[in-house]
Amino acid sequence: MSNYKYRIFMLFKLPAAWLMGVKVSMINNSSCICTLKYRWINQNPFKSIFWAAQGMAAEFATGVLLMREIELSNKNISMLLVDLEGNFTKKAIGKISFKCDKGLMIKEEVSSLNSQKTKSTIWIDSIGIDETGQEVSKFKFNWSILLKK
């Protein structure tokens, strides 16, 4: 899917992330990078990016990889976010890139679903890096995947 199609998907399915300015800047079989720039719409009172806006970009980086793998598997699989953890190490200002490099792990987990194993959960992390290369936040998302009949 092209970046344009991700933006259209986001506009209709995740409008808050679209408004915040979340963008997919890179995706391949093993990783995804979503970016978010500090703007008026995603600010907090401390002149940095609001934690929930960071969470949207981080979640999208993990969710897009999972959605992509489910689509490639040709299996009828549903996905649901069931838990998350977040840590913040530095003020998020400027352009933040949220990288998830767990594509191969996701592929293995999706491939493992069959008639004997119809449900699984998988923790997938996404790390936010600022323009100087410093980590600003780290999120871990617990996705539940279910093979439907």
PyMOL commands that place a pseudoatom at each C-alpha (Angstrom):
pseudoatom trace, name=CA, resn=MET, resi=1, chain=A, elem=C, hetatm=0, pos=[0.000, 0.000, 0.000]
pseudoatom trace, name=CA, resn=SER, resi=2, chain=A, elem=C, hetatm=0, pos=[1.294, 3.473, -0.816]
pseudoatom trace, name=CA, resn=ASN, resi=3, chain=A, elem=C, hetatm=0, pos=[1.707, 6.280, 1.717]
pseudoatom trace, name=CA, resn=TYR, resi=4, chain=A, elem=C, hetatm=0, pos=[-1.274, 7.975, 0.063]
pseudoatom trace, name=CA, resn=LYS, resi=5, chain=A, elem=C, hetatm=0, pos=[-3.446, 4.909, 0.717]
pseudoatom trace, name=CA, resn=TYR, resi=6, chain=A, elem=C, hetatm=0, pos=[-2.298, 4.789, 4.351]
pseudoatom trace, name=CA, resn=ARG, resi=7, chain=A, elem=C, hetatm=0, pos=[-3.306, 8.447, 4.721]
pseudoatom trace, name=CA, resn=ILE, resi=8, chain=A, elem=C, hetatm=0, pos=[-6.761, 7.741, 3.235]
pseudoatom trace, name=CA, resn=PHE, resi=9, chain=A, elem=C, hetatm=0, pos=[-7.132, 4.679, 5.488]
pseudoatom trace, name=CA, resn=MET, resi=10, chain=A, elem=C, hetatm=0, pos=[-6.173, 6.808, 8.483]
pseudoatom trace, name=CA, resn=LEU, resi=11, chain=A, elem=C, hetatm=0, pos=[-8.579, 9.598, 7.524]
pseudoatom trace, name=CA, resn=PHE, resi=12, chain=A, elem=C, hetatm=0, pos=[-11.556, 7.229, 7.519]
pseudoatom trace, name=CA, resn=LYS, resi=13, chain=A, elem=C, hetatm=0, pos=[-10.553, 4.621, 10.133]
pseudoatom trace, name=CA, resn=LEU, resi=14, chain=A, elem=C, hetatm=0, pos=[-8.303, 6.590, 12.538]
pseudoatom trace, name=CA, resn=PRO, resi=15, chain=A, elem=C, hetatm=0, pos=[-9.252, 10.250, 12.074]
pseudoatom trace, name=CA, resn=ALA, resi=16, chain=A, elem=C, hetatm=0, pos=[-7.587, 11.399, 15.309]
pseudoatom trace, name=CA, resn=ALA, resi=17, chain=A, elem=C, hetatm=0, pos=[-4.219, 10.046, 14.109]
pseudoatom trace, name=CA, resn=TRP, resi=18, chain=A, elem=C, hetatm=0, pos=[-4.790, 11.715, 10.742]
pseudoatom trace, name=CA, resn=LEU, resi=19, chain=A, elem=C, hetatm=0, pos=[-5.499, 15.054, 12.456]
pseudoatom trace, name=CA, resn=MET, resi=20, chain=A, elem=C, hetatm=0, pos=[-2.390, 14.694, 14.642]
pseudoatom trace, name=CA, resn=GLY, resi=21, chain=A, elem=C, hetatm=0, pos=[-0.256, 14.280, 11.506]
pseudoatom trace, name=CA, resn=VAL, resi=22, chain=A, elem=C, hetatm=0, pos=[0.820, 10.632, 11.802]
pseudoatom trace, name=CA, resn=LYS, resi=23, chain=A, elem=C, hetatm=0, pos=[2.416, 9.444, 8.532]
pseudoatom trace, name=CA, resn=VAL, resi=24, chain=A, elem=C, hetatm=0, pos=[3.899, 6.155, 7.331]
pseudoatom trace, name=CA, resn=SER, resi=25, chain=A, elem=C, hetatm=0, pos=[7.336, 7.082, 6.006]
pseudoatom trace, name=CA, resn=MET, resi=26, chain=A, elem=C, hetatm=0, pos=[8.708, 3.570, 5.383]
pseudoatom trace, name=CA, resn=ILE, resi=27, chain=A, elem=C, hetatm=0, pos=[7.436, 0.003, 5.427]
pseudoatom trace, name=CA, resn=ASN, resi=28, chain=A, elem=C, hetatm=0, pos=[8.903, -3.312, 4.324]
pseudoatom trace, name=CA, resn=ASN, resi=29, chain=A, elem=C, hetatm=0, pos=[8.748, -6.967, 5.422]
pseudoatom trace, name=CA, resn=SER, resi=30, chain=A, elem=C, hetatm=0, pos=[10.725, -6.388, 8.603]
pseudoatom trace, name=CA, resn=SER, resi=31, chain=A, elem=C, hetatm=0, pos=[9.992, -2.851, 9.773]
pseudoatom trace, name=CA, resn=CYS, resi=32, chain=A, elem=C, hetatm=0, pos=[7.792, 0.217, 9.655]
pseudoatom trace, name=CA, resn=ILE, resi=33, chain=A, elem=C, hetatm=0, pos=[8.535, 3.845, 10.489]
pseudoatom trace, name=CA, resn=CYS, resi=34, chain=A, elem=C, hetatm=0, pos=[5.759, 6.318, 11.273]
pseudoatom trace, name=CA, resn=THR, resi=35, chain=A, elem=C, hetatm=0, pos=[6.529, 9.988, 11.782]
pseudoatom trace, name=CA, resn=LEU, resi=36, chain=A, elem=C, hetatm=0, pos=[4.904, 12.742, 13.771]
pseudoatom trace, name=CA, resn=LYS, resi=37, chain=A, elem=C, hetatm=0, pos=[5.886, 16.425, 13.830]
pseudoatom trace, name=CA, resn=TYR, resi=38, chain=A, elem=C, hetatm=0, pos=[5.351, 18.750, 16.778]
pseudoatom trace, name=CA, resn=ARG, resi=39, chain=A, elem=C, hetatm=0, pos=[2.383, 20.949, 15.850]
pseudoatom trace, name=CA, resn=TRP, resi=40, chain=A, elem=C, hetatm=0, pos=[-0.250, 23.018, 17.592]
pseudoatom trace, name=CA, resn=ILE, resi=41, chain=A, elem=C, hetatm=0, pos=[-2.833, 20.203, 17.264]
pseudoatom trace, name=CA, resn=ASN, resi=42, chain=A, elem=C, hetatm=0, pos=[-0.659, 17.609, 19.076]
pseudoatom trace, name=CA, resn=GLN, resi=43, chain=A, elem=C, hetatm=0, pos=[1.002, 19.799, 21.702]
pseudoatom trace, name=CA, resn=ASN, resi=44, chain=A, elem=C, hetatm=0, pos=[0.812, 19.593, 25.475]
pseudoatom trace, name=CA, resn=PRO, resi=45, chain=A, elem=C, hetatm=0, pos=[1.234, 22.463, 27.994]
pseudoatom trace, name=CA, resn=PHE, resi=46, chain=A, elem=C, hetatm=0, pos=[4.960, 21.649, 28.268]
pseudoatom trace, name=CA, resn=LYS, resi=47, chain=A, elem=C, hetatm=0, pos=[5.713, 22.570, 24.640]
pseudoatom trace, name=CA, resn=SER, resi=48, chain=A, elem=C, hetatm=0, pos=[6.214, 19.022, 23.435]
pseudoatom trace, name=CA, resn=ILE, resi=49, chain=A, elem=C, hetatm=0, pos=[4.136, 16.341, 21.712]
pseudoatom trace, name=CA, resn=PHE, resi=50, chain=A, elem=C, hetatm=0, pos=[1.267, 15.048, 23.862]
pseudoatom trace, name=CA, resn=TRP, resi=51, chain=A, elem=C, hetatm=0, pos=[1.819, 11.470, 25.019]
pseudoatom trace, name=CA, resn=ALA, resi=52, chain=A, elem=C, hetatm=0, pos=[-1.385, 10.204, 23.364]
pseudoatom trace, name=CA, resn=ALA, resi=53, chain=A, elem=C, hetatm=0, pos=[-0.308, 11.571, 19.968]
pseudoatom trace, name=CA, resn=GLN, resi=54, chain=A, elem=C, hetatm=0, pos=[3.005, 9.750, 20.378]
pseudoatom trace, name=CA, resn=GLY, resi=55, chain=A, elem=C, hetatm=0, pos=[1.061, 6.620, 21.273]
pseudoatom trace, name=CA, resn=MET, resi=56, chain=A, elem=C, hetatm=0, pos=[-1.004, 6.886, 18.081]
pseudoatom trace, name=CA, resn=ALA, resi=57, chain=A, elem=C, hetatm=0, pos=[2.102, 7.020, 15.898]
pseudoatom trace, name=CA, resn=ALA, resi=58, chain=A, elem=C, hetatm=0, pos=[3.788, 4.221, 17.840]
pseudoatom trace, name=CA, resn=GLU, resi=59, chain=A, elem=C, hetatm=0, pos=[0.681, 2.019, 17.690]
pseudoatom trace, name=CA, resn=PHE, resi=60, chain=A, elem=C, hetatm=0, pos=[0.253, 2.618, 13.972]
pseudoatom trace, name=CA, resn=ALA, resi=61, chain=A, elem=C, hetatm=0, pos=[3.846, 1.493, 13.314]
pseudoatom trace, name=CA, resn=THR, resi=62, chain=A, elem=C, hetatm=0, pos=[3.098, -1.847, 15.004]
pseudoatom trace, name=CA, resn=GLY, resi=63, chain=A, elem=C, hetatm=0, pos=[-0.455, -2.211, 13.731]
pseudoatom trace, name=CA, resn=VAL, resi=64, chain=A, elem=C, hetatm=0, pos=[0.424, -1.558, 10.092]
pseudoatom trace, name=CA, resn=LEU, resi=65, chain=A, elem=C, hetatm=0, pos=[3.034, -4.325, 10.151]
pseudoatom trace, name=CA, resn=LEU, resi=66, chain=A, elem=C, hetatm=0, pos=[0.540, -6.721, 11.713]
pseudoatom trace, name=CA, resn=MET, resi=67, chain=A, elem=C, hetatm=0, pos=[-2.243, -5.762, 9.265]
pseudoatom trace, name=CA, resn=ARG, resi=68, chain=A, elem=C, hetatm=0, pos=[0.148, -6.189, 6.348]
pseudoatom trace, name=CA, resn=GLU, resi=69, chain=A, elem=C, hetatm=0, pos=[1.199, -9.658, 7.472]
pseudoatom trace, name=CA, resn=ILE, resi=70, chain=A, elem=C, hetatm=0, pos=[-2.406, -10.734, 8.051]
pseudoatom trace, name=CA, resn=GLU, resi=71, chain=A, elem=C, hetatm=0, pos=[-3.293, -9.580, 4.531]
pseudoatom trace, name=CA, resn=LEU, resi=72, chain=A, elem=C, hetatm=0, pos=[-0.325, -11.457, 3.023]
pseudoatom trace, name=CA, resn=SER, resi=73, chain=A, elem=C, hetatm=0, pos=[-1.245, -14.645, 4.924]
pseudoatom trace, name=CA, resn=ASN, resi=74, chain=A, elem=C, hetatm=0, pos=[-4.622, -14.947, 3.136]
pseudoatom trace, name=CA, resn=LYS, resi=75, chain=A, elem=C, hetatm=0, pos=[-6.098, -16.117, 6.448]
pseudoatom trace, name=CA, resn=ASN, resi=76, chain=A, elem=C, hetatm=0, pos=[-9.242, -14.690, 8.035]
pseudoatom trace, name=CA, resn=ILE, resi=77, chain=A, elem=C, hetatm=0, pos=[-7.624, -13.177, 11.144]
pseudoatom trace, name=CA, resn=SER, resi=78, chain=A, elem=C, hetatm=0, pos=[-8.927, -10.467, 13.448]
pseudoatom trace, name=CA, resn=MET, resi=79, chain=A, elem=C, hetatm=0, pos=[-6.657, -8.277, 15.550]
pseudoatom trace, name=CA, resn=LEU, resi=80, chain=A, elem=C, hetatm=0, pos=[-7.318, -6.333, 18.731]
pseudoatom trace, name=CA, resn=LEU, resi=81, chain=A, elem=C, hetatm=0, pos=[-5.090, -4.242, 20.961]
pseudoatom trace, name=CA, resn=VAL, resi=82, chain=A, elem=C, hetatm=0, pos=[-5.417, -5.630, 24.503]
pseudoatom trace, name=CA, resn=ASP, resi=83, chain=A, elem=C, hetatm=0, pos=[-2.654, -3.909, 26.498]
pseudoatom trace, name=CA, resn=LEU, resi=84, chain=A, elem=C, hetatm=0, pos=[0.098, -1.323, 26.219]
pseudoatom trace, name=CA, resn=GLU, resi=85, chain=A, elem=C, hetatm=0, pos=[3.028, 0.130, 28.120]
pseudoatom trace, name=CA, resn=GLY, resi=86, chain=A, elem=C, hetatm=0, pos=[4.742, 3.447, 27.501]
pseudoatom trace, name=CA, resn=ASN, resi=87, chain=A, elem=C, hetatm=0, pos=[7.908, 5.107, 28.787]
pseudoatom trace, name=CA, resn=PHE, resi=88, chain=A, elem=C, hetatm=0, pos=[9.027, 8.665, 28.113]
pseudoatom trace, name=CA, resn=THR, resi=89, chain=A, elem=C, hetatm=0, pos=[12.703, 9.563, 28.349]
pseudoatom trace, name=CA, resn=LYS, resi=90, chain=A, elem=C, hetatm=0, pos=[12.950, 13.010, 26.739]
pseudoatom trace, name=CA, resn=LYS, resi=91, chain=A, elem=C, hetatm=0, pos=[10.737, 15.861, 25.546]
pseudoatom trace, name=CA, resn=ALA, resi=92, chain=A, elem=C, hetatm=0, pos=[9.311, 15.076, 22.114]
pseudoatom trace, name=CA, resn=ILE, resi=93, chain=A, elem=C, hetatm=0, pos=[9.832, 18.161, 19.952]
pseudoatom trace, name=CA, resn=GLY, resi=94, chain=A, elem=C, hetatm=0, pos=[10.460, 18.466, 16.229]
pseudoatom trace, name=CA, resn=LYS, resi=95, chain=A, elem=C, hetatm=0, pos=[9.961, 15.413, 14.034]
pseudoatom trace, name=CA, resn=ILE, resi=96, chain=A, elem=C, hetatm=0, pos=[9.741, 12.072, 15.844]
pseudoatom trace, name=CA, resn=SER, resi=97, chain=A, elem=C, hetatm=0, pos=[10.144, 8.748, 14.026]
pseudoatom trace, name=CA, resn=PHE, resi=98, chain=A, elem=C, hetatm=0, pos=[8.507, 5.692, 15.581]
pseudoatom trace, name=CA, resn=LYS, resi=99, chain=A, elem=C, hetatm=0, pos=[10.184, 2.520, 14.396]
pseudoatom trace, name=CA, resn=CYS, resi=100, chain=A, elem=C, hetatm=0, pos=[8.924, -1.016, 14.759]
pseudoatom trace, name=CA, resn=ASP, resi=101, chain=A, elem=C, hetatm=0, pos=[11.359, -3.660, 13.517]
pseudoatom trace, name=CA, resn=LYS, resi=102, chain=A, elem=C, hetatm=0, pos=[9.450, -6.789, 14.540]
pseudoatom trace, name=CA, resn=GLY, resi=103, chain=A, elem=C, hetatm=0, pos=[8.096, -7.749, 11.108]
pseudoatom trace, name=CA, resn=LEU, resi=104, chain=A, elem=C, hetatm=0, pos=[9.752, -11.172, 11.055]
pseudoatom trace, name=CA, resn=MET, resi=105, chain=A, elem=C, hetatm=0, pos=[8.483, -12.001, 14.549]
pseudoatom trace, name=CA, resn=ILE, resi=106, chain=A, elem=C, hetatm=0, pos=[4.990, -10.915, 13.478]
pseudoatom trace, name=CA, resn=LYS, resi=107, chain=A, elem=C, hetatm=0, pos=[5.186, -13.117, 10.375]
pseudoatom trace, name=CA, resn=GLU, resi=108, chain=A, elem=C, hetatm=0, pos=[6.124, -16.153, 12.498]
pseudoatom trace, name=CA, resn=GLU, resi=109, chain=A, elem=C, hetatm=0, pos=[3.228, -15.544, 14.890]
pseudoatom trace, name=CA, resn=VAL, resi=110, chain=A, elem=C, hetatm=0, pos=[0.655, -15.063, 12.130]
pseudoatom trace, name=CA, resn=SER, resi=111, chain=A, elem=C, hetatm=0, pos=[1.984, -18.159, 10.332]
pseudoatom trace, name=CA, resn=SER, resi=112, chain=A, elem=C, hetatm=0, pos=[1.653, -20.217, 13.526]
pseudoatom trace, name=CA, resn=LEU, resi=113, chain=A, elem=C, hetatm=0, pos=[-2.142, -19.834, 13.602]
pseudoatom trace, name=CA, resn=ASN, resi=114, chain=A, elem=C, hetatm=0, pos=[-3.921, -22.957, 12.353]
pseudoatom trace, name=CA, resn=SER, resi=115, chain=A, elem=C, hetatm=0, pos=[-6.861, -25.232, 13.226]
pseudoatom trace, name=CA, resn=GLN, resi=116, chain=A, elem=C, hetatm=0, pos=[-5.072, -26.344, 16.414]
pseudoatom trace, name=CA, resn=LYS, resi=117, chain=A, elem=C, hetatm=0, pos=[-3.856, -22.889, 17.492]
pseudoatom trace, name=CA, resn=THR, resi=118, chain=A, elem=C, hetatm=0, pos=[-6.516, -20.300, 16.697]
pseudoatom trace, name=CA, resn=LYS, resi=119, chain=A, elem=C, hetatm=0, pos=[-5.549, -17.512, 19.106]
pseudoatom trace, name=CA, resn=SER, resi=120, chain=A, elem=C, hetatm=0, pos=[-2.346, -15.800, 20.149]
pseudoatom trace, name=CA, resn=THR, resi=121, chain=A, elem=C, hetatm=0, pos=[-1.073, -12.600, 21.713]
pseudoatom trace, name=CA, resn=ILE, resi=122, chain=A, elem=C, hetatm=0, pos=[2.101, -10.855, 20.696]
pseudoatom trace, name=CA, resn=TRP, resi=123, chain=A, elem=C, hetatm=0, pos=[3.976, -7.956, 22.321]
pseudoatom trace, name=CA, resn=ILE, resi=124, chain=A, elem=C, hetatm=0, pos=[5.318, -5.567, 19.681]
pseudoatom trace, name=CA, resn=ASP, resi=125, chain=A, elem=C, hetatm=0, pos=[7.446, -2.533, 20.504]
pseudoatom trace, name=CA, resn=SER, resi=126, chain=A, elem=C, hetatm=0, pos=[7.901, 0.819, 18.812]
pseudoatom trace, name=CA, resn=ILE, resi=127, chain=A, elem=C, hetatm=0, pos=[10.639, 3.290, 19.701]
pseudoatom trace, name=CA, resn=GLY, resi=128, chain=A, elem=C, hetatm=0, pos=[10.342, 7.047, 19.163]
pseudoatom trace, name=CA, resn=ILE, resi=129, chain=A, elem=C, hetatm=0, pos=[13.548, 8.771, 18.037]
pseudoatom trace, name=CA, resn=ASP, resi=130, chain=A, elem=C, hetatm=0, pos=[13.982, 12.525, 17.590]
pseudoatom trace, name=CA, resn=GLU, resi=131, chain=A, elem=C, hetatm=0, pos=[15.925, 14.293, 14.831]
pseudoatom trace, name=CA, resn=THR, resi=132, chain=A, elem=C, hetatm=0, pos=[19.169, 14.097, 16.832]
pseudoatom trace, name=CA, resn=GLY, resi=133, chain=A, elem=C, hetatm=0, pos=[18.876, 10.304, 17.114]
pseudoatom trace, name=CA, resn=GLN, resi=134, chain=A, elem=C, hetatm=0, pos=[17.900, 10.295, 20.786]
pseudoatom trace, name=CA, resn=GLU, resi=135, chain=A, elem=C, hetatm=0, pos=[15.116, 8.103, 22.122]
pseudoatom trace, name=CA, resn=VAL, resi=136, chain=A, elem=C, hetatm=0, pos=[12.144, 10.122, 23.371]
pseudoatom trace, name=CA, resn=SER, resi=137, chain=A, elem=C, hetatm=0, pos=[9.677, 7.318, 24.088]
pseudoatom trace, name=CA, resn=LYS, resi=138, chain=A, elem=C, hetatm=0, pos=[9.180, 3.596, 23.901]
pseudoatom trace, name=CA, resn=PHE, resi=139, chain=A, elem=C, hetatm=0, pos=[5.862, 1.819, 23.620]
pseudoatom trace, name=CA, resn=LYS, resi=140, chain=A, elem=C, hetatm=0, pos=[4.985, -1.860, 23.855]
pseudoatom trace, name=CA, resn=PHE, resi=141, chain=A, elem=C, hetatm=0, pos=[1.651, -3.033, 22.457]
pseudoatom trace, name=CA, resn=ASN, resi=142, chain=A, elem=C, hetatm=0, pos=[0.052, -6.385, 23.189]
pseudoatom trace, name=CA, resn=TRP, resi=143, chain=A, elem=C, hetatm=0, pos=[-1.949, -7.443, 20.140]
pseudoatom trace, name=CA, resn=SER, resi=144, chain=A, elem=C, hetatm=0, pos=[-4.390, -10.343, 20.228]
pseudoatom trace, name=CA, resn=ILE, resi=145, chain=A, elem=C, hetatm=0, pos=[-4.852, -12.200, 16.952]
pseudoatom trace, name=CA, resn=LEU, resi=146, chain=A, elem=C, hetatm=0, pos=[-7.642, -14.680, 16.309]
pseudoatom trace, name=CA, resn=LEU, resi=147, chain=A, elem=C, hetatm=0, pos=[-8.036, -17.065, 13.387]
pseudoatom trace, name=CA, resn=LYS, resi=148, chain=A, elem=C, hetatm=0, pos=[-11.692, -16.984, 12.356]
pseudoatom trace, name=CA, resn=LYS, resi=149, chain=A, elem=C, hetatm=0, pos=[-13.495, -19.907, 10.743]
for i in range(1, 149): cmd.bond("trace and resi %d" % i, "trace and resi %d" % (i + 1))
show_as sticks, trace
zoom trace
